[in-house]
Amino acid sequence: MAMTTPLRFDETRYQSAQVTIDGQVLRYRAFLGLDYVTMPVDAIQQLNVFVPEPYFNNGQVNGYTRVTAPIFMPNTVGDYLPGPRDFPGNQESFSRGATILQALMRGYVVVSAGLRGRTSKTAQGEYSGKAPAFIIDMKAAIRYVKFNAGWLPGNPARIVTNGASAGGAIAALAGASGNADFFETALQDLGAAPATDDIFAVSAYCPIHNLEHADAAYEWQFNGLTEWHQQHCTVVNNQVKRTSSSGELTVSEQRLSSELKSAFVPYLNHLELKDHAGNPLQLQADGSGSFRRFIDDYLTVSAQRALSTGNDVTAFPGVKVNNGRVASLDWSAYLRGITRMKRVSAFDALDLSSPEASLFGSRLIAARHFTTFAQEHSAVPAQLADTSLVAAINPLTYLMAHQSQIAQHWRIRHGAADRDTAFAIPVILATNLQNHGLDVDFALPWGRPHSGDYDLSELFDWIDNLCQTAT
Ligand code: DHB
């Protein structure tokens, strides 16, 4: 009997497909439902590979060949729920099928791995997808790709992750935590391929990360705004339905908001971030300071860019335009305009109702707190997740501790109208990376709410710039 190496990519088992996009014919091969670990615990732990057809006939696409093409690894995770493997033309609401098609048009090899999430369960009814399962699976998929160097088309030294929101956090964490020890045992237990998991580049849209500091950052931004406005999306018959709700923070929530706001100041200061000229970014006890002006500047640059391309930026309160220039942006008025979305605490919800509390549950527990603040003020009987686990899924941990191989190239976008997390959170990530001398393309696109993949041609130009010239 012929021996086959476990997890070896088999290029003979594929389906051919052809689609016409904007009058252009795209032909590709689809390799579907491949195991990326030898001992999966959930059926979701499989991946799909899509390869432009010309790479099997010595052809080129967009200047790339079978061996030089970037390997694009988008994930479908939202809300820290399970994120199934995806495919072009997928009509499911979570799908990024259009992203995959566009990536193939650019000549990228696309690897879409299914990842466990906070509601995943075993047949015995135990939770199997609580933190850090999502990143274990992402790393296992990356190891699969690198293990198959030479078998799988594409350049394993040019892996680019992509995701939005919780999926953006995964993309960023994969980029920050390459080969970190913390995950090794869990990867071995699943039978992950013997390979490294560091990557080349990260594309993260509105990454919901740095969860243990996100509550304080949120109140630093929104303290004083007591009305909250939420939109809930539910999927009924594959149609996304939106319902709105709003309310007022209770007196007790307002008191906690002020406590959290104060707690953000020492956190931010201890990061010792620097602006582009090397000047310290700091906050005063009242929450004002150079770090806030730094965020103002990003918002103003974003408004200016939108204004220059013909948008009415004054539709957003707090923006003053003078002679075709954005003259000023009033922080308080602007925030009142975009409104607060979340209650207090925004992420470690006091009643454990948030997706993040659920993420930090355990095999047998649906949800746990992950900050001592929420644990101390909990509205329900609750346990506290291990500090080391919470830190292990925070990309910032690896930037501070130098215990990993960090991706060289980062593209981070967070909409200027996104209130799912504070602006400070992506700004801290981008600035920390910049301060480490890494290549960072960061912006707060004007008017954008919480979303991703809205500027694919720019994203793919960015990738091409890195990969077409690099040797
Ligand atoms: C997502 C959004 C959130 O506001 C959050 O707290 C966690 C995840 C998301 O869209 O993935």
Boltz pocket constraint, residues with backbone or C-beta under 6 A from the ligand:
constraints:
  - pocket:
      binder: B
      contacts: [[A, 77], [A, 78], [A, 79], [A, 80], [A, 164], [A, 165], [A, 166], [A, 167], [A, 208], [A, 346], [A, 347], [A, 355], [A, 356], [A, 420], [A, 421]]
      max_distance: 6.0
